[in-house]
Amino acid sequence: MSTNKIIAKIPDEIIANKIISLRNKKVMIDSDLAKLYGVSTKRLNEQVKRNLKRFPDDFMFRITKDELDKIILNFDHLKT
């Protein structure tokens, strides 16, 4: 039995606009990544935690309160 998957191409500029520089690394906030995949942020984080062996050690990290405050100044859509 084959499964038909619909693959949508996301324009490069949409992805590029979600990438930010933090700790001298190019990163994407989990909520933005979840939206690109069409899942909730909670679900994305659950799946990453369940499958940690599939990801490199530096795949994710927690940001500090100060980092969050600076990011929110530049990206209004991240306000909580």
ZIZI-V91633 format. One line per field, one symbol per residue. phi: phi as a letter, one per 40 degrees, with the letter a starting at -180 (. if undefined). Layout:
phi = ???
This chain:
phi = .bbcbcbbccddcccdcccbbafgbcbbcdcccccccgbccdcdccccccbdccbcdccaacccccccdcccdcbdcccc
